[in-house]
C-alpha cells in the first residue's frame, strides 16, 4: 500500500477540509468580484477561520485560488523518469504533465470558475500551470535526470521544459477560448505532436 492509499486520520481530514474550503471560497470570490477585489480577510470571514489559519495553508491569496499541490513536482519527476524508455523525453513530459491535468475536465463547475478567473487575470496562468506539475525547474531537473545531463549546464533539458510548458499553456488557452468544444487532452496531444514535428524528435 502506498502512502497515498493510507486512510487519513480525523485531524488530517479536518485540515484538508479547511484548506479546500478556503480555496473554494477564494476561487468563487475571485470569479464573482475579480481577484483584485478579494482579500484574505474576506475569505477567512466567509469560512469562519482566522487570517493566521489561512496563512498556515497558503502563503498568499493567489496560491489559494490556483490551489497548488505540494506533491506535484515529485509526482511529475517520477512520471518522467518512469515513462517507457522508448518514449522521447518530450513525450515523457507530455505524459507526465497530462497525468497531472487528467482531472481538468471532470469537475466542470470548479473548472469553469477557474477558467473565468484565468481569463480575467492572465498573470495567474503560469502559477496555475506550476501548481499542476508544469513547474519549469522541476521539469528541467526531471528531463536532465532522464537524459543523464546536467540541469544547470546543458541546454536540451531546459529547452524541452520550456517548450513543454508553452505547449500546455497554449492548449489550456485554446480549450478555454473554444468553450470546451474539444477535450483538453486532445488539444494538448496535438500541441505536443506539433512540437515533436518541429523539433524532429
Secondary structure in CASP SS format (residue, H / E / C, confidence):
PFRMAT SS
TARGET T0000
AUTHOR 0000-0000-0000
METHOD secondary structure of the structure
MODEL  1
X C 1.00
X C 1.00
X H 1.00
X H 1.00
X H 1.00
X C 1.00
X C 1.00
X C 1.00
X C 1.00
X H 1.00
X H 1.00
X H 1.00
X H 1.00
X H 1.00
X H 1.00
X H 1.00
X H 1.00
X H 1.00
X H 1.00
X H 1.00
X H 1.00
X H 1.00
X H 1.00
X H 1.00
X H 1.00
X H 1.00
X H 1.00
X H 1.00
X H 1.00
X H 1.00
X H 1.00
X H 1.00
X H 1.00
X C 1.00
X H 1.00
X H 1.00
X H 1.00
X C 1.00
X C 1.00
X H 1.00
X H 1.00
X H 1.00
X H 1.00
X H 1.00
X H 1.00
X H 1.00
X H 1.00
X C 1.00
X C 1.00
X C 1.00
X H 1.00
X H 1.00
X H 1.00
X H 1.00
X H 1.00
X H 1.00
X H 1.00
X C 1.00
X C 1.00
X C 1.00
X H 1.00
X H 1.00
X H 1.00
X H 1.00
X H 1.00
X H 1.00
X C 1.00
X C 1.00
X C 1.00
X C 1.00
X C 1.00
X H 1.00
X H 1.00
X H 1.00
X H 1.00
X H 1.00
X H 1.00
X H 1.00
X H 1.00
X H 1.00
X H 1.00
X H 1.00
X C 1.00
X C 1.00
X C 1.00
X C 1.00
X C 1.00
X C 1.00
X H 1.00
X H 1.00
X H 1.00
X H 1.00
X H 1.00
X H 1.00
X H 1.00
X H 1.00
X H 1.00
X H 1.00
X H 1.00
X H 1.00
X C 1.00
X H 1.00
X H 1.00
X H 1.00
X H 1.00
X C 1.00
X C 1.00
X H 1.00
X H 1.00
X H 1.00
X H 1.00
X H 1.00
X H 1.00
X H 1.00
X H 1.00
X H 1.00
X H 1.00
X H 1.00
X H 1.00
X H 1.00
X C 1.00
X H 1.00
X H 1.00
X H 1.00
X H 1.00
X H 1.00
X H 1.00
X H 1.00
X H 1.00
X H 1.00
X C 1.00
X C 1.00
X C 1.00
X C 1.00
X C 1.00
X H 1.00
X H 1.00
X H 1.00
X H 1.00
X H 1.00
X H 1.00
X H 1.00
X H 1.00
X H 1.00
X H 1.00
X H 1.00
X H 1.00
X C 1.00
X C 1.00
X C 1.00
X C 1.00
X C 1.00
X C 1.00
X C 1.00
X H 1.00
X H 1.00
X H 1.00
X H 1.00
X H 1.00
X H 1.00
X H 1.00
X H 1.00
X H 1.00
X H 1.00
X H 1.00
X H 1.00
X H 1.00
X H 1.00
X H 1.00
X H 1.00
X H 1.00
X H 1.00
X H 1.00
X H 1.00
X H 1.00
X H 1.00
X H 1.00
X C 1.00
X C 1.00
X C 1.00
X C 1.00
X C 1.00
X C 1.00
X H 1.00
X H 1.00
X H 1.00
X H 1.00
X H 1.00
X H 1.00
X H 1.00
X H 1.00
X H 1.00
X H 1.00
X H 1.00
X H 1.00
X H 1.00
X H 1.00
X H 1.00
X H 1.00
X C 1.00
X C 1.00
END
